[in-house]
């Protein structure tokens, strides 16, 4: 093919679909209509499998010349597609067909209108966001490297996800995590760990939960990290250390009431400054975060179980992913 013919070739999109969670016949007509309206070539379709949750087929789509790859599945599919797109500058298109839609929530994107999301994939603009990269060391076996878009964690969030009933999650969505929390808290004990921020000297502490966020908003509107931004080149680390019989109540008050209610007004922020409990919930930021654990702990990435770890190294890939957003979205919103 000559240079002129190559230059005249129409743009093409790709869809990576999880056939277990999404019926392709539901979205295929929408994609075909949008591609024709935009004057693009025929869209490429790829299915995830047990052996490939989306990374490999996404790379195939990129190699085949896709300009945008739409993720049609849950948050796990979105994460896998982002992992396949890492550093490629090929855009990720977010279709609101999953349970949590975690990244879309944090980017203030449409969460209900699939037709609009498909149209955005063809007609929108690209925005660069950061990727969280984590290297997980297992008790036995080689370490593995993975991407996360919203949050990685160990402790209560990982145990909550591990104990969440899959059938209940399918029926009621993110509300099933409430059941998981109830199952997790009675089994949760503080973990002794060593950590280093941006290469600083190692320190030792104990915590019930450690979470590393690229974004701050969780399902149900729970604002875990008010100052987190997905494009600031930083990761936000949250440590939960409840103490005493009302320790978890203080944590919940901090996350649900202070972050979700008081922080929205100037008067409320003044109240936070007066009664701020720095012992139960602690925040820090870093570009690079390492920790080693005294005993193996369950870990989660973007709401999916990732087994157990004895050490976790997490860092930020600044501007590591392009996301297709509406052309009139002027800037990424703050998380508060």
N, C-alpha and C positions, 0 to 999 in steps of 0.2 A: 504493500500500500504506500503511495507517495505521500509527501508531506502535506500537499493540498487536501488530499482525501482524508488523511488523518485529522487535519485541522477541522474539516467539515463534519467529522463524525459526531453524532449527537451524544450528549451526556447520558449516563446510565446510572440508575440507582440499584441498590440491592436490599433485600429483606432477609434477615436472619430470624427464623421463627422457631419457637419451641412448640412442636406439634402436640405435646402433652397438655399444654396450658392454653393454646390459642388455636382456634379453627381458622385455617388459611382462607376458607371460602368466605369468611366474614370480612376480611380486609382486602382480598385480592381485587374485587371490583373497584374499591376506593383507590387503590394504588394505580390500577390501569387508567382510571379516569383522570387522576392527577398527572400521570406521566404524559398522557396525550394532551392535556390542557397546557402543560409546560413545554411541549415539543421535545421531550426526552425520548431516548430509545427504550427498548423493552427492558423492564426491570428483571434483575436476576433474583432467583429465590433459592435459599439454602435452609436446611433443617438442622437443628441441633440433635445430638444423640447423647446417650449415656457416656460414651467415650469422648465426645467433643461437645461441651456445653455451649460452644460458640466461638472460641478463639480461632480454631483452625479454619472453619468455613469463612470467618470474617477476613482472615488473611487471604483466602482464595478470592473473595470478592474484591479486595483491594488490588490483588495481582491482575484480576480480570478487568480492571479499569473503573470500578465503581467510584462515583463522586460523593455519594452519601450512602451509609449503611444504616437501615432502620432496624431497631431491635424490637421484636415482637415476642414478648414473654414477660416473666417476672423480673425482679431486681437482679436475680442471679444471671439471667440472660443478658441484661443490660451491662452488668459488670464484665461478663465474658466477652461481649462484643467490644467494649471499651478496651479490654486487655489486648484484643486483636488489632485494634486501631491505634494503640499507643505510639505516639510520635510520628504517625503517618500523615497527619493533617487532613486525612479523609474524614468527613464529618459524621458524627453519630446522630441519627434521627430517633427521637423518643416517641414511641407509640403508647398511649395510656391504656394498656390492656392487662397490666399486672395487678398484684395486690397492693403493694406499697407505693410504687412509683416514686421512690425516694429521691432520685436525682431531679426529676421533673418538679417535685415539690420545692426543692431548694433553689431551683432556677426560675421559680415562679411561672412555670409553663402550664398549659392546659392539661387538666387531669381527667377529663371526661369525654371530650369530643375527638374521636379517632379520626374522623374525616378531616378535621382542621389540622390535626397533628401530621397526617399524611401530606396534606397540601403544604404545610410548613417545610417538610423534608425536601420538597421540590422547589419551593419559591422563597425560602427563608435565607437568612445570612448566618455565617459561622461566628461563634464566639469561643475563644480559647479559655479553658479552665484547667486547673491543676489536677493531677492524679496523685493519689496516695499509693506508694509502692511498699509492700511488706515482704520481708524474707522470714519465713517461718522455719524454725529448727525443731524437729520432732524428737521425742525420746529415743526412737530408734529409726534409722533411715535417713536419707539425704534431706537437706533443706530445700525448700521450694519458694519461688518468688511469684507474687500475685499483685494484681491491681485492686484498689478499692476506690470508689467514687465518693461515698458519703462517710462511712465510719468503719473502723476496725476496733475490736474490743475483746477483752477477756474479763471474766468475773460474772456479774449478775446478768449482763446483756447476753453473753455467750451461753450461759446456763439457761436463761429464759428461752432463747431460741431453740436450744437443744431439747427443752422440755415442752415446747409448744406442740399441741396436738395438730397434726397435718390436716386431718379432716375438718377440725374446727376452723383452722386458718382458711381453708378453701371456702367454708360456709360463711364466715363473718369477717374475713380479711384481717386487718391489723388488730382488731379487738381481741383476737385469739391470744395475743401476747400478754394480755392481762392475766389469763389463765396460766401462761408460762411463768410470769413473775411470781404468782402465788405458789407455784411448785418449786421455784428456784430459791426463794429467800430462806426457807427453813434449812436448806442444805448448804448455804453459803457461809464460808469462813474466810477470814482475812488471809491474804497470801503474802508471804515475804518475798521481796524482789529487790534486785539491784538495777539501777537505771542511769543513763547518761543522755543529756540533752546537748546536741550540737558539739559533741566531742568533749564535753566538760568532764571533770573527775567523776568517777562512779560514786553513787550514793545508794544507801539502803533504806527501804521503807516497807510498810505493810499497807495493803489496801484490799477492799472487797471487790473493786472493779477499776479497771483502767481502760479508757477509750481514747482512740486517736481519730480526730475528725477532720475531714476536708470540708465538710458542710456541717451546719448546726441543727437543722430541723429534722425531727423524727416523725413517723406516722402519728396521726391524731393531733398534729400541731404542737407536739412537745418540743420546746426549744431547749435543747441540751446545751448548746454552745452559742450564746448570744452574739459573740464577736466574730464567729467563724465566717470566712468568705471563701468561695471556691476558686478564687483567682488571685489570691494575695501572696502566693509563694510560701505559705506557712501551713503547718499542721497545728491543730489545737489539741492539747492533751488534757483530759479530764480524769481526775482521780476521786473515787468515792470512798470515804472513810467514816462511815457512821459509827458513833460512839454512844454507849448507854442504851437504856430501854426505848428511848424515843429517837434513836439515831436515824432509822430509815424514814421516820416522819419528817425529820429535819431535811433530809435529802429531797424527799418529795416536795416539801414546801419550797425549797430552793429552785427546783426544776420547774414545777408546775405553777407556783404562785409568783415567786419573785421574777423568774425569767419570762413567764407567760403573761403576767398581769402587771406587776409593778414597773417592770422595765419599760413599758410602753408610754409612760408619762414622766415628765421632769420631777413631779412630786414623788412619784413612786421610786424613782432612782435615788432620790435623797433618803427615802426610808431604807432602801437597800444598803446605802452607805453607813447608816446608823446601826443596823442590826445584822450586818454581814457576818455570816458564820463561815470563816475560812477553813475550819477544821473538817467539816463534813464533805464539802465539795471544793476541790482545788483545781485551778486552771493554770496552764502554761502553754507557751508556743515554742515551736522549734521547726527547723528544716529537716532535722535528723534526730531520731529518737531510738535508743536501744534499751532493751530490758532483758534480764535473765531471771528465771523463776526458780524458787526453791523446790517446787514440785510441779509436775505437768498440769496445765490448765487448759480448759476448752477455750477455743477462740472462734470469733465470727468475723466475716467480712460482708458488709452491706446486707446484713440480715440472714446470711447463710452460714450453716455450720462449716467449720474448716478443721475439725478434729482437735487434737491437743498439741500444745507447744511447750517447750522448755526455755525457749529464747525467741524474741521477736525483734527484728530490726526494721524500722519504718522510716521512710524518707519521702520527700515531695518531689514530683516531677513537674516543675513549673511550666504552665502552658502545654501540658502533655496531651491534651485532647481537644479537638474541635467539636462543638455541639451545635447542631442546626436549630436556630431559634427564629421566631417571627421577625420579619425584616424591620418592623417598627419598634422592636424592643431596644431601647437606647443604651441600657447598661444593665449589668448583673445587679440584682437587688442585694442590699445588705441582709444579713440573717436576723437582724433585730427589728 
